[in-house]
Amino acid sequence: MPEPKDIVTLKPTDEIRVCPSCAYTYGFHTSFISVIDHKDRPIKDTREMFRVILICPECGARYDVGWRVSFIDPDNRVLKTIEIQQLSP
């Protein structure tokens, strides 16, 4: 398999099966890249989010179609939250 290429944003269509780069028609492999997108959220949880990246097994092209997943530890289903305090003017 070739070296992975830069990740390109790909707008999903009716079916995501054909590689736009090389026209390989038998689908994609997947990988997961950690996302730190919850830094500025007022309520934080213990789940880490991942980007789902599609990888063409023929040419190594990588695509981000906007899918995000979270894997929950089966031994720890508790979500941690923080308290938000309003500041006096």
Secondary structure, DSSP 8 states (H G I E B T S, - for coil): ------EEE----S---S-TTT---S--EEEEEEE---TT-SS--S--EEEEEEE-TTT--EEEEEEEEE---TT--------------
